[in-house]
């Protein structure tokens, strides 16, 4: 078998083209913070982070300090902002790795100040305002006093102010505009007190395409980088490229007679003689159990139904009508095979989850394989010697 048991192919060229499409929606002075939390939505944070910084992003956003440390240890020196909370025991690492934390309270700001003082360093901090997400962030009415405190600290530097929209993907933008108005009132009060933030950011993918007034100094695309529609892009006529295809392979084939049970619980019983393929993927890899007896996969460009219950390591599929099928053949779980395509959105609808849940749920056995169709398309045809050198050093 030439391939891993199950793998995803991540197209870094598609990442570059999606970022270019995002850039076209922005003023040239507006910066991009590429959100690479949750292992870049399952795509691989280091590879995506490097690609994003090479194609228009100036900063990276992560969910916690561990994700930031992974990027730093991979040699990424660009600014990294922890968009979520920092636990107390993570503070020393945040300082050591030069990471920008987001502050939600005066207590955490005081702990960061004390640690920065002990380390003899100046720590940039971002302040988040909770304008309606209800998860993290300081209340709008207390944000100015928190920022005033940060400005009084010798070892903290007020680096930016942010908020997060909870319903920007919906057709009804009324609550997003309400959040925006609350955020603007904070900005007005800060301006009145002469405490203007160096950097203001609010827009996620959904907001940056639908509400230009949310752009401020910087936007924070996440789903859009990966070609994932957060819920409003198709309605807006925005087309982005999917950056990920998921594959597995046939590990075993068997012919069964009518009445043969398939899998745990006899969840499927063959109604006729059939050819069954056992595939090297299961719910441990992120192929969710609710896809049992429902999902389809692509074999030789044909849709084949998953039979029986999804198990931890394997699924079974009906390949009765696929000519020439053999053990070792590649199977597409998400992506295109000839004239057929299965999208992450299709699988997400079966599971009743957002489409980005599909890639973030990929298990650690799923190998990430990278290709760069952007570089291939832009490399001069005559530069063959350089291509050979690049290939030799890869």
N, C-alpha and C positions, 0 to 999 in steps of 0.2 A: 504494500500500500504506500503510495507516494506522498499522501497528504496526512496531516494530523487527523485524529478521529473526527473532530469537529472544529471548524475555524471560521473566522470572519475575515473578509477582505475589505480593508478600509482604503478608500480612494482619497489621498491627500490632495490630489488635483481638484476634486469636487469640493473639498474644504476651501481651497483657495478661491474657486469660482463663487462659492456661496458668500465668502467674505467680500469679494468684489461686488456682488449684488447688494450686499448690505451697505457697503461704502457708497454706492450710487444713491442710496436713500438718505444720505447724510450731507450736511454742510462739510466742506473740506476741512474745517477747523475742528470738527467733532471727532473725538478720539473713540477708539473701540477697546473695550475690555472683553476679552474672549473668556467665556465661562467654561472651564474645563473640570468642574467638580464631578464627583462620582466617576472617576477615571475617564473624564471627558465623555460623559454619558455612555460609558462602556467602550469607547473607541480607542482608549489608550492615551492617558494624559500627556505623557512626555512627547510622543510623536505629534499629537494634535497641537500641543502647546508650541512646539517649535514651528510647525506649519503656520499656525495662526500669527505668530510674531513675524514670520517671514512674509506674510501677505496682508499686512495692514493693521493688525492689533498692536497696541503699545503696552498693554498690561494683561495679566491673567487673573482670573477669579476662581477661587477654590472654596470648598465647603468647610474644611478644617485644616489644622496645622499639619497633620500627617500628609495630606495631599500636597501642601506647599513644600514640605521638606523633600518629598519625592522629586519634585521639579528642580529644587535647588541642587540636590545631590546628582541630578542628571546634567548639571552644568548650566541651567537656565538662570540668567542673571537679571532678567527684566523684572519690573515691579510685580509683586504677587499680593493680591488682597484676599484675606479670608472673609468671605461674604457672610459666613455664619458666626457662631459664638466661639470664643476661646475659653477653654477650661483653665482653671487656675494652674494646674500642673503643667500646662503647655506653654506658659509665659516665657520661661527661660529659653525654650527652643525657638519661639517666635523671635526673640531678640537675637539669638545666635545666628539664625538663618536670614535675618533681615527681611522679615515678612511684615506686611501691614495688616494689623488686626482691625476688625470692626468693633466699635464700642457701643454698648447699649445702656450703660448705666455709669453713674459716678463712681460706684464702688469698684467696678472693673477698671475704670480709668485710673483710680488711685493705686490699684495693684500694679498696673502697667507702669505708672510713673515711678513707683518705688523700685521695681525691678530694673527699669532703665537707668535709674540713678545709681544703683549698685553696680550695674554693668558699665557705667560711664559712657552711655550712648544716647543718641536722640532717636526716639521711635516715632515714625509717622503713624497716625491712627485715622481711621475713617469712622464717622458717626452715622448710624442708621436711625431714621425717624420712622416710627410705625404710624403710617397714615391710614391703615385699614386692613393690613394683612393679618394682624393679631398674633404674630408668631414671635418675632424679635424686634427690637428697636425701642428707642426712647419715645415717650409721648410728645407730640408736637409742642405742647405748652411748656414742657420742661427742657426741650432741646437747647434753647439759647443758654440756659444756666449751665448745662453740661458742657457746652462748647466754651463758655466763659471760663469754666474751671480748667478745661484742657489747655486753653491759651495761657493760663496762669502757671502751668506746670513747666519747669525748666527742661525736663527730659522727654516731653511729648510734643509732637508737632501735629497740628490740625491739618490733615491732608485732604479731607474731602467729606462731603455730605451726600447721603443717599436715602432712597426709599425703595420699596418694592411693591409692584402692582399685583393685585390678586385676581382681577377679572379682565385684564387687557385683551384676552383672547376671545371674549364674548362680543356678539354683535351690538349689544347694548353697552355703550361706553360711559354711561352716566356715573357709575361708581368709580371708574378709573379717573374721570374728570373731577369727581369729588375728592379723591385722594390727591390728585395733582394740585387742586386748589389749597388743600391743607398744607401740602409741601411748600407751595409758593408763599403761603403766609409765614412759614418759618423763615424762608429766605428773605422776605421783606423785613422781618424783625431783626434778622442778623445784619442786614444792610443798614437798618436804622441804628444798630449798636456798633457799626463799623467792624463787623466780624465776618466779612464775606468769605465763604469757603473757597479755597484754591481750586477745587474740582467738585462739580455737582453732577450726579448721575442717578437716573431713575429707570430708564426704559429697558425692558427685556425685549425679546424678539417680537412678540405680539404688539407691543406698544410702539416700537421704533418704526414699524411699517404702517401703523394705522394712525398714530398721533404724533406728528412732527414736533408739537409743542412740548413733548416729553424728552426731547433729545438732550437739552442743556449742554454741558461740556463733554459728556461721554455717554455711550450706550453700552449695555451689557448683554449682547446676544449669547444665548446658549443653544436652544433647540435649532435655531436657524442655521448655525454653523454646520450642523450635521444633516441639514436638509429635512428636518422634522417640522411639520406644521403644528404649532401649538394650539391651533383651533380656528384661526382667522385668515391664514394666508391664501388658501384657495378661494375664499370669499372675496379677497382683495385682488385676486388675479396675480399673486406673487408666486413665481415658480423658482424653487430651489432644487438642487440635486441631492438625491440620496447618497450618502457617503459610505454606506455599509451594505455588504451582502453576507449572508450567513449560509454556510454549507456544512454538510456532513457526507458520509459515504455509506454505501451498502456493505454490511459486514457478513451477511448471511442471507441466502435465498432458500425457500422451501415451497414445495407444492403441497397443498392441503386439499382434503376432500370435503364435500358438503357436511356440515355439522361440526367441523373442527372449531373448538374455542380458541380465541386469540387473547393472550395476556391475562393479567390478574382479574379475578372476579368474573371471568367469562363475559366480559363487557361487550365482546363482539363474537358472534358465531357465524362461521362462513355459510352463506346461503347456497353456495355452489362450489365446484372445484375452483381453486384460486392459487395464484402465485403471490407469496408474501415475502416482502423484503424487511429485514431487520436493520435498523439504522443506528449509528453510533451517536445518539444524542438523547437526553432525557431531561427530566425536570431539574436535576442538579446542574445542568448546563444552561438553564433558563427557558427551556421549552415547556411552558407551563402545563400543569396537570389538567386545567380546564379545557385544553385543546384536545383532550381524549375524544376519539370517535368523531371529531369535528373538523380538525385542520386538514389542509392539503399541503403536499410538497411537490416539487418539480423533479421529475426523472426523465431524462432525454427530452426535455421540453414539454412533457405531458403532466397534467395535474393528477396526483395520486392521493387518495384519501388515507389519512391516518386511521388505523384500525385498533380498537381496544383502548385500554387505559395507557396513558403515558407513564412510563416507569422511570426510576431514578437515572438509569444509564442508557435506556433504549426506547425506541418507538418502532412500531410496525406499520408498514404501508402496503396498500394493494397495488401491485405492479403487474397484474394479470394481463392487462392490455398494452404493455410496453414491450415492443419487440426488441430483442437483442440485449436485454438487461443482464448485467453480470455483477457478481460480488466485486467490490472495489470501485464501482461507478460513483461519480459525484452526484449528490442530491442537493438541491437548492431549497433552503427553508425560507429565506427572505432574499429577494433579488430576481433577476431575469435569467431565463434559460430559453433560448430561441425566441419564439413568439409569445411565450407566457411569462407572467410576472406575478410574484407574491410580494406585497408591500408590508412594511411594518405596521402601517395603518390598518390593513386588513386583519393582521394577526391581533393587533391591539383591540379592535372592535370585538373579536371573538372572546377575548379575555375580559373586556369591559374596563380597560385601563388606558391611560394616555399613551400615545405612540412612543414617547421617549422611555417609557417603562420597559419596553422590549429590549433595547440595547443596554440599559443600566442593569438589567437582570441577568445578563450573560455571566455564566460561571467561570471560574478560573481555569477550567480545562479547555475553554474555548480559546484557541490560539488566535492572536491578532496578526494578520499578514498585511503589509502595507504596499501600496502601489501609488505612483505619482503621475497621473495622466496630465497634470498641468505642466510638469517639467518635460515630459515626453513630447507634448504638443508645442512647446516653446524652444526646445533645444534645436539649434541649426542642424540641418540634415548633413552638411559637409563636415561637421565637427566630430568625425567618427573616432579619431584617436582619443579625444577627451572622454567620449562615451565609454570606450574600452577601459580607460584608466579608472573612471568612476566605478564601473562594474567590478573591476578587480579589487578596488578598495572597499566595496560594500560588504 
